[in-house]
Amino acid sequence: MTSIQKAAEKSVKERRGADNIRIKAGHMLTFDNLTLRADIVERQIARKVVRKSILRATGCLTLPLTILYFGAYVTACRLHEDITNVFFLESTMRNRIDDMFSSVSSVEDLWSVLGSSEPKQFLDIFFRQTDAYGNLQVRNYTEDVWGDWGMVESFNQIQGAVRFEQRRKTTGDYGSDFDCGSTITCSLCRSNEGFQTVDMFTSRPPLNLSCGSWGLPAGSSGRRLDVHEDIGRQLRLTRPELKSSFPLTTGQGVNDTFRFWLFPAETQADTKVRLNYFRDRQWLDDNTEMLVVRMYLMNAELGRNRLEQLTITFRFSEAGSVSYERDLQTLFLQFHQSMLSMLADFSFFVMLVLTSGYRVWHMWKAFLGSKLFQHLMNLGTAWEWIMILIGWWNMYGFYQMLNWESQVVEALEPVHRRGWEIGQDDVDDVARLFDVSEKAATGLASLRIVFAQYSVVLMFRFFVSFGTQPRLAIVLRTMQNVLTDFYHFLIVFLPTFMAYVISGSLIFGRRIETFATIQGSFGACFRIAMESEYDWADMSAEFFWAAALWAWSFLMLVVLLFLNMVLAIILDIYNETREASFPGEAIWETMAHFMYRARNYRTWVLDKKLDEDFAQEVDKGMITRQDLDAQFPNMPESQKRLFFSACRTEMKWESAKDLSKTNLLKLTGSVMDALDTANKTVNRVVEDESEDPLATWVVPMQPASSKGEDTQPHGSNFLVKPVTTKGGMQPRFE
C-alpha cells in the first residue's frame, strides 16, 4: 500500500501535515492524468460542475428579470419627471434670477431691483405687460380668460399672485410713518397689510383709519421717507454648507410670518406703487431674518401642463451679509405623459408583485423546513427584502403624486377661473393654492431623492447575477476582499484628513467661503484630493508660508501617499483574488453556452436531472461518455462536449490550485522525507545482498519474549525457528 493510500485511510484526527500533503499530491496526480483523457471524469468533479451550472443558469436567468425591473422603474421615473423639459424651463429661470441679483450689494439695492422695470429686473421679467415690440398684451380672450397678459419668458404665466413673506426677530406691529398718496397706499395703510403677523391680519377686520400720518405718536409730524437708509448688508448666493448658519425655515407659521401680495392683474405701475410703499415704510429692517418671495408659473406648452413653483429666499445674517437662494419645483397637473408612461408604471408594478411573490414563496418553503430564521439572516435575502420594501414605498410615492396632483388642480381651479379679475378679495383662494402647492412641492422634492437613490440601490441586484459568472465573480470578490484592508486604511486616513479639514478651515475660513464651515472645508479638501487643483492665489493671499506648508504637505501626504496606497491595495488584492479563483469561462462563452442550450432545448438534459443521476452510483468513481450514452441516449452531442470540457477545466484547476509556494514547500519536504526512508532501505538491501544474497531475503528472526521466559525453547537450530521475510514479501530470484 502506497503512502498516499495509507494517508487517505487515516481518520481526520490521525492525519498529520505530511499526510494532508500526500493526499493533495495524490489528487493532483490523479486529476492531471484524467485531463489527458477526453471521455472520462471523476464523479465528484462531475457533480461539482453540474452544481455550478445550476447556479450559473439561475443567476443568468434572473439577469433579464433584473434588467426589466430596473428598466421599468427608471423609465417610469424619468417619464414622470420629464427631466429634459424641466431643465429647459428651470435653467432659464435660474439664469434670469442670477443675472437679476448679481449687482446687488445691499438691501437698498435689493429694493431697487425688486421695484425696477428696467430690462432684466424684477418687474420687467415677472410683471411685463408688453410684447417684444412694445405692444400691450391682451388681458383675455373669448375662449381663454387669461390671454397672453402677464407672460414670463413668453410661455409662462403667473397664477394668482406673488407672495412676499418675512420672518422677524419680533412679532409685534412695526413700520415707519407714511403719508398716503393714492388709493392703493391708503388701502394698504388702513389694512396694515404686511406689518402684522398673518394670524393677526386674518383674525380682525381692516382698521379703516383715515389717511395720513398713520401710526404716528402724539405730537409727531408725518414725513415721507424719500431718502432710504442703507443697512449695508452684502448680497451673495447661498452655498448649501452655509445654510446651518442662518435661521431655519422649518416651523414657520402664521404667528411669526409677515406677508403681503402682488397681483399680476394690476398694471405694472400699480405694482410698483405697492413695492415702493413697503420700501418707504421700511418693511425690511434690522429685525428681518429671512425674506421669501414665491410665485407659481403655469406652462401649458412644454409637454404636460405644469405648475412651476419659484421660490427666492433671502437670508439676513447678523454679521451684516445677505445671501439668496433660488429653488424651483415642478408640479405636473397631468399624471401620465403618454401611454408609454402608463405601460412603464404597469410593468414596474407587475415586476414588483412577481418579485415579492417569489420571495414570499421562498420564505414559506423555509418556514415549512423550519429554516425561516436562517433564511432571513442570509445577507442576500435580507438585501432583497430591503429593495422590495423600498420598491413598495416608491409605489406609495407614485400614489401620493397622483393625490397631490388632484389636490393642486382642485386648489388651482377657482383661481384660474377668476382669470385677471383676481385681487385682494380672493386672497383666501390664492393662499389655499399656495398652501396645497407648497405641501405637494415639498413632498415631491423628497420623493425625487428617493427615486434617485433607489436606482442606485437597484444596482446591487446586478451583483447577484454577475456573481454566478466566473470571470465577473472575480471582480465582485475583489470588491468584497478589499473591504477589510480598506476599513483599516480608513482608520489611519480619516484622522489625517480631518486634521487638514480643521486646519484649512482655521487658516482659510475667514477669507474663503468654501472653508468657512467644517462641512464646506471637508468638501473643499476632498475636491483637492480628487482633482489635485486649488486656487493658490486666494489661499496664499494671507499667511503665505502657512498656506504653502498646508498645501504642500496635503498634496504629499494625502494625494500622493494615501490615494496611491488605495490603488495599491486594490491592485494587490485583485491579483491575489485572480490567482486564487477558478478561471472559468469568459462572458461570450457563457452566452454561447446558452445559445446551444436554446437551440437544443427539446433534448437538452436538465442539470438537476444530471445531478440526481450522478448522486446514485457513488461507489463508481468515474463517469465515461458511454455511461452518459446509456443513461441519456437523447442527450445532444454539444451538451456532452460542453460537459466534458467543463470537467477537464475543473480538474485542471483542482490539480493546479494547491501548487502554491507554501504547499509546494510542504510537498517537497514530504517527498524528501519519503525518499530518505526509501534510500535507507535500498542501501540496507544492497549492503546485505553483497554479503549473502539468500540470507538477505530469508532470515530466521527471534520472536519477542517477556522477562523470565526461555528465549530458546527449541534450541539454536534455525530449522525450528520461525521464518519472517523482510518487507512482508516472498524471496525473489532472477
Secondary structure, 3 states (H helix, E strand, C coil): CCHHHHHHHCCCCCCCHHHHHHHHHHHHHHHHHHCCCCCEEEHHHHHHHHHHHHHHHHHHHHHHHHHHHHHHHHHHHHHHHCHHHHHHHHHHHHHHHHHHHCCCCCHHHHHHHHCCCCCCCHHHHHCCCECCCCCECCCCCCCCCCCCCCEECCCEEECCCEEEEEEECCCCCCCCCCCCCCHHHHHHHHHCCCCCEHHHHHHCCCCCCCCCCCCCCCCCCCCCCCCCCCCCCEEEECCHHHHHHCCCCCCCCHHHEEEEEECCCCCHHHHHHHHHHHHHCCCCCCCEEEEEEEEEEEECCCCCCEEEEEEEEEEECCCCEEEEEEEEEEEECCCCCCHHHHHHHHHHHHHHHHHHHHHHHHHHHHHHCCCHHHHHHCHHHHHHHHHHHHHHHHHHHHHHHHHHHHHHHHHHHHHHHHHHHCCHHHHHHHHHHHHHHHHHHHHHHHHHHHHHHHHHHCHHHHHHHHCCCHHHHHHHHHHHHHHHHHHHHHHHHHHHHHHHHHHHHHHHCCCCHHHCCHHHHHHHHHHHHHHCCCCHHHHCCCCHHHHHHHHHHHHHHHHHHHHHHHHHHHHHHHHHHHHHCCCCCCHHHHHHHHHHHHHCCCCCCCHHHHHHHHCCCCCCCEEEHHHHHHHCCCCCHHHHHHHHHHHHHHHHHHHHCCCCHHHHHHHHHHHHHHHHHHHHHHHHHHHHHHHCCCCCCEEECCCCCCCCCCCCCCCCCHHHCCEEEHHHCCCCCC
